[in-house]
Amino acid sequence: MLVDMPFRDWLSVVLGAAAAVCLATAVDCGAGLAQSADMAPSAAADELLRKGIAAQRQGDMRGAIEAYSKALELVPGLAEGRANLGAALAAVGDFDGAIREDMKALTNAPDKIAVRMNLALAYYKKSDWSHARTEFAAVHAARPSDLNAAMLLGYCDVKAGKADEAAAMLGPMEHGREANPDFEYVLANALIESGNATEGLPRMEKSAVATHSIDAWVIAGEARLHRREFREARADLEEALKIGPDFPGLQTMVGQARDALGDTEGALPAFEAALKQDPRDFTANLYLGTMRLKQRDIENARPLLEMALKLQPNMAQAKFQMAKLNGMTGKFAEAATTLEGLEKADPNWLDLHIELASIYYKLHRPEDGQRERDIVQQIEAKQLQQGPKPEKSQ
């Protein structure tokens, strides 16, 4: 994929709910979730634990961390305090600290799966997909009916490049959950990433409609764009644009979809908006530079194409467009050198031979120009013989 997707909104809800597992258990079971048999907490530690729980419930994570830490100074084996401290640390972004406390809590916790869920979430939040997968897999094995654990495991599989495993796990769980847009989102993502976009895309778009989620629309639109399903891609991406026009990479994809459908006037402002967000966006520079070149706006085309070539100096299309610009500004020899190099790499590139024929005539090399024209006719004849390539919705 072109865009590295952020966490879904629903994942934040799942993370918040799961991170409070130990906290909720502590409230239900009084102060004895995880004391060791031979070490009862002191009255002071018990009071600090209650203060920590109250602070955590009110969203005062710093206060909760302070209370739990003091309780643990008094009773180091207080696994309930240790687990809740891990959840509080994760909530303030100290994932390494959360992992450390969760690992310690596992030693004494009677409900190791609840603590392991928190540990998995801490790894997840720091994008340590490998360790997160290991912990979520343990939770899923112990609680196969826990849908949140299954979805999070599936998401980690996708992020770890094992989308096929996620699809294989989640597919059999779909029956009866077809109306669950969050489950459909994760399954759709797994299907798309594992190469089964035909089944994944309708699910992703259904989830997007139900949740009005920008990243669901973007994933669907980007996949449609890669499949050259430009009308469907544009529809999905325009929906995303309504929700969040500043979403990274979105304006570029909108511009590509509009351009593919011949809407140059619509594509131009999209690429301009993309470059305001990120002046080093290769695709936006290349597309906008190419459009300016077609308009013979050399002054504005040049810096865009130069930036594209700087960002990806080996990209053939960027070299080709710069060669065209050089040909339009009298740098015929330089253009010919670039085009000849591209010809060696891709001898069947029709537009390249057309451009090179023109450059040769401008260099007063009619024999070379005629040779390129002959090649153009040969390629066109071969294409005509093969017939039109089937195209998807354009």
C-alpha positions in Angstrom: 0.0 0.0 0.0 1.0 3.6 -0.6 -0.3 4.9 2.7 0.7 3.6 6.1 -2.7 3.5 7.8 -3.1 4.8 11.3 -5.0 2.9 14.0 -8.8 2.8 13.5 -11.0 4.7 15.8 -12.6 1.5 17.0 -9.1 0.2 17.9 -8.8 3.0 20.4 -12.0 1.9 22.0 -10.8 -1.7 22.1 -7.5 -0.6 23.5 -9.1 1.5 26.2 -11.5 -1.3 27.2 -8.9 -4.0 27.2 -6.4 -1.9 29.1 -8.9 -1.6 31.9 -9.4 -5.4 32.2 -7.2 -5.7 35.3 -8.6 -2.5 36.8 -12.2 -3.8 36.4 -11.2 -7.1 37.9 -9.6 -5.4 40.8 -12.7 -3.5 41.6 -14.8 -6.6 41.4 -12.5 -8.7 43.6 -11.6 -6.1 46.2 -7.9 -5.7 47.0 -6.9 -9.4 46.5 -6.6 -9.9 42.7 -2.9 -10.9 42.8 -1.3 -10.9 46.2 1.0 -13.8 46.9 -0.3 -16.2 49.4 2.3 -15.4 52.1 2.3 -11.6 51.7 -0.9 -9.7 52.5 -0.8 -6.0 51.6 -0.4 -3.5 54.4 -3.3 -1.2 55.2 -1.3 1.7 53.6 -0.7 -0.2 50.4 -4.4 -1.2 50.3 -5.4 2.4 50.6 -2.9 3.6 48.0 -4.2 0.9 45.6 -7.8 2.2 46.1 -6.6 5.7 45.4 -4.8 4.6 42.3 -8.0 2.8 41.0 -10.1 5.9 41.7 -7.6 8.2 39.9 -7.4 5.8 37.0 -11.2 5.7 36.7 -11.3 9.5 36.6 -8.6 9.6 33.9 -5.9 11.0 36.2 -3.2 8.6 35.0 -0.3 10.6 36.6 -2.1 10.4 40.0 -2.7 6.7 39.4 0.9 6.0 38.6 2.1 7.8 41.7 -0.4 5.9 43.9 0.5 2.5 42.4 4.2 3.1 42.6 4.0 4.0 46.3 1.8 0.9 47.0 4.4 -1.3 45.2 7.2 0.3 47.3 5.4 -1.1 50.4 4.3 -4.4 48.8 6.4 -5.3 45.7 4.4 -8.5 45.1 1.1 -6.6 44.7 0.4 -7.9 41.2 -2.9 -6.0 41.0 -1.1 -2.7 41.6 1.6 -3.9 39.2 -0.9 -4.7 36.4 -2.8 -1.5 36.9 0.4 0.5 36.9 1.3 -1.1 33.5 -2.1 0.0 32.1 -1.6 3.5 33.4 1.9 3.8 32.0 0.6 2.6 28.6 -2.1 5.3 28.8 0.5 8.0 29.1 2.6 6.6 26.3 5.3 4.9 28.4 5.0 1.6 26.6 8.4 0.2 27.7 7.5 0.9 31.3 4.1 -0.8 30.8 5.8 -3.8 29.3 8.2 -4.0 32.2 5.4 -3.8 34.8 3.2 -6.3 32.9 6.0 -8.8 32.8 6.5 -8.5 36.5 2.7 -8.8 37.1 2.6 -12.1 35.2 4.7 -13.7 37.9 2.0 -13.5 40.6 -1.3 -12.7 38.7 -3.9 -15.4 39.1 -5.6 -14.2 35.9 -2.5 -14.2 33.6 -4.6 -13.9 30.5 -6.0 -10.5 31.5 -2.4 -9.2 32.2 -1.2 -10.8 29.0 -3.8 -8.8 27.1 -2.4 -5.6 28.6 1.1 -6.7 27.7 0.0 -7.4 24.1 -1.6 -4.0 24.0 1.5 -2.3 25.2 3.5 -4.0 22.5 0.8 -3.1 20.0 0.8 0.6 20.9 4.6 0.8 20.3 4.1 -0.9 17.0 6.1 -4.0 18.0 4.0 -6.3 15.9 6.0 -9.4 16.4 5.8 -9.4 20.2 2.2 -8.1 20.1 1.2 -11.1 17.8 2.8 -13.5 20.2 0.8 -12.2 23.2 -2.5 -11.8 21.3 -2.1 -15.3 20.0 -1.8 -16.6 23.6 -4.9 -14.7 24.6 -6.8 -15.9 21.5 -5.8 -19.5 22.3 -7.1 -19.2 25.8 -10.2 -17.2 24.9 -11.1 -18.1 21.3 -14.5 -16.4 21.7 -12.9 -13.1 22.6 -13.6 -11.1 19.5 -11.4 -8.1 20.4 -8.4 -10.4 20.9 -9.1 -12.1 17.6 -9.4 -8.8 15.7 -6.3 -7.3 17.3 -4.4 -10.5 16.5 -5.6 -10.3 12.9 -4.6 -6.6 12.7 -1.1 -7.5 14.0 -0.8 -10.3 11.4 -1.6 -7.8 8.7 1.0 -5.3 10.0 3.6 -8.1 10.3 3.1 -9.1 6.7 1.1 -12.2 7.5 -2.3 -11.1 6.1 -3.0 -14.6 4.7 -2.9 -16.0 8.3 -5.2 -13.2 9.5 -7.7 -14.0 6.7 -7.5 -17.7 7.4 -8.2 -17.1 11.1 -10.9 -14.5 10.8 -12.8 -15.9 7.8 -14.4 -18.8 9.7 -15.5 -16.4 12.4 -17.4 -14.1 10.1 -20.7 -16.1 10.2 -23.1 -14.1 12.4 -20.8 -11.1 12.4 -21.5 -9.8 8.9 -23.2 -6.7 10.4 -20.2 -5.9 12.7 -18.4 -3.2 10.8 -15.3 -3.4 13.0 -14.9 -7.1 12.4 -15.6 -6.6 8.7 -12.9 -3.9 8.6 -10.2 -6.2 9.9 -11.2 -9.1 7.8 -11.5 -6.9 4.7 -8.0 -5.5 5.4 -6.6 -9.0 5.7 -8.3 -10.1 2.5 -7.0 -7.1 0.5 -3.5 -7.4 1.8 -3.4 -11.1 1.1 -4.3 -10.5 -2.5 -8.0 -11.2 -2.3 -9.3 -7.7 -3.0 -12.3 -9.0 -4.9 -13.8 -10.3 -1.6 -12.1 -7.7 0.7 -13.2 -4.5 -1.1 -17.0 -4.9 -0.7 -16.5 -5.6 3.0 -14.2 -2.6 3.5 -16.7 -0.3 1.7 -19.6 -1.7 3.7 -17.6 -1.0 6.9 -16.8 2.5 5.7 -20.5 3.3 5.0 -21.4 2.0 8.5 -18.7 3.8 10.4 -17.9 6.9 8.3 -14.3 6.0 8.8 -11.8 7.9 6.7 -9.2 5.1 6.8 -11.7 2.5 5.6 -12.5 4.7 2.6 -8.8 5.4 1.9 -7.9 1.7 2.1 -10.7 0.9 -0.3 -10.0 3.8 -2.6 -6.3 3.0 -2.8 -6.9 -0.7 -3.6 -9.4 0.3 -6.3 -6.8 2.7 -7.7 -4.1 0.0 -7.9 -6.7 -2.3 -9.7 -7.3 0.6 -12.2 -11.0 0.7 -11.1 -10.8 4.4 -11.4 -14.5 5.3 -11.1 -14.9 3.2 -7.9 -11.6 4.5 -6.6 -12.6 8.1 -7.1 -16.0 7.5 -5.4 -14.3 6.0 -2.3 -11.5 8.7 -2.1 -14.0 11.5 -2.5 -15.9 10.2 0.5 -12.7 10.2 2.4 -12.0 13.7 1.3 -15.3 14.9 2.8 -14.2 13.5 6.2 -10.6 14.6 6.3 -8.9 16.5 3.4 -5.6 16.7 5.3 -5.3 12.9 5.6 -1.7 12.1 4.6 -1.5 11.0 0.9 -5.2 11.4 0.3 -5.1 14.4 -2.0 -2.5 12.7 -4.2 -4.7 9.6 -4.7 -7.7 11.8 -5.4 -5.7 13.6 -8.0 -4.6 10.4 -9.6 -8.2 9.1 -9.7 -9.5 12.3 -11.2 -6.7 12.5 -13.8 -7.3 8.8 -14.8 -10.9 9.8 -15.6 -9.8 12.7 -17.7 -10.7 15.4 -15.1 -7.6 17.5 -15.3 -9.3 20.5 -13.8 -10.2 18.5 -10.8 -6.8 16.8 -10.5 -4.7 20.0 -10.5 -6.0 21.5 -7.2 -5.8 18.1 -5.6 -2.1 17.7 -6.4 -1.5 21.3 -5.4 -3.1 20.6 -2.0 -1.0 17.5 -1.7 2.2 19.5 -2.2 1.2 22.1 0.4 0.9 19.2 2.9 4.2 17.6 1.7 6.4 19.4 -0.8 8.4 16.2 -1.2 5.5 14.1 -2.3 7.1 12.3 -5.4 3.8 11.4 -7.1 2.2 14.8 -6.7 5.4 16.5 -8.0 5.5 14.1 -11.0 1.8 14.4 -11.9 1.6 18.1 -11.5 4.9 18.6 -13.3 3.6 16.5 -16.2 0.3 18.4 -16.3 2.2 21.7 -16.4 4.4 20.4 -19.2 1.3 19.4 -21.2 0.1 23.0 -20.8 3.6 24.1 -22.0 4.0 25.9 -18.6 7.8 25.3 -18.6 8.5 27.7 -15.8 6.3 25.9 -13.3 6.8 22.4 -14.7 10.6 22.4 -14.3 10.9 22.7 -10.5 8.2 20.0 -10.0 9.9 17.5 -12.3 13.3 18.3 -10.9 12.0 17.6 -7.4 10.5 14.3 -8.6 13.8 13.3 -10.2 15.7 14.3 -7.1 13.3 12.2 -4.9 13.5 9.1 -7.2 16.4 9.5 -9.6 15.9 6.1 -11.1 12.2 6.4 -11.8 11.7 6.0 -15.5 8.7 8.2 -15.8 10.4 11.1 -14.1 13.4 10.7 -16.4 11.0 10.6 -19.4 9.2 13.7 -18.5 12.4 15.6 -17.9 13.7 14.5 -21.3 10.5 15.9 -22.8 11.1 19.2 -21.0 14.7 19.3 -22.3 13.4 18.6 -25.8 10.9 21.5 -25.5 13.7 23.9 -24.3 16.3 23.1 -26.9 18.4 20.6 -25.0 18.1 18.0 -27.7 21.3 16.1 -27.1 20.6 15.8 -23.3 17.1 14.6 -24.1 18.3 12.1 -26.6 20.8 10.6 -24.1 18.1 10.1 -21.5 15.7 8.6 -23.9 18.3 6.2 -25.3 19.0 4.9 -21.9 15.3 4.4 -21.2 14.9 2.6 -24.5 17.5 0.0 -23.6 15.6 -0.7 -20.4 12.2 -0.8 -22.1 12.3 -1.3 -25.8 8.5 -1.6 -26.2 7.7 1.8 -24.6 5.7 3.4 -27.4 5.6 7.0 -26.2 9.4 6.9 -25.7 10.0 6.0 -29.4 7.7 8.7 -30.5 9.5 11.3 -28.5 12.9 10.0 -29.5 12.0 10.1 -33.2 11.1 13.8 -32.8 14.4 14.5 -30.9 16.5 12.8 -33.6 14.9 14.9 -36.4 15.6 18.1 -34.3 19.2 16.9 -34.0 19.3 16.5 -37.9 19.6 12.7 -37.6 16.9 11.7 -40.1 18.0 8.1 -40.4 17.7 7.6 -36.6 14.4 9.4 -36.6 13.1 7.2 -39.3 14.2 4.1 -37.5 12.3 5.2 -34.4 9.2 5.8 -36.6 9.5 2.3 -38.0 9.7 0.9 -34.4 6.6 2.9 -33.5 4.7 1.4 -36.5 5.9 -2.1 -35.4 4.7 -1.7 -31.9 1.4 -0.3 -33.0 0.9 -3.1 -35.4 1.6 -5.7 -32.7 -0.8 -3.9 -30.3 -3.5 -3.9 -33.0 -2.9 -7.6 -33.6 -3.2 -8.4 -29.9 -6.4 -6.5 -29.6 -7.4 -4.0 -26.8 -6.4 -5.0 -23.3 -9.4 -5.5 -21.0 -9.7 -2.5 -18.7 -11.6 -2.3 -15.5 -14.1 0.4 -14.8 -12.7 3.6 -16.2 
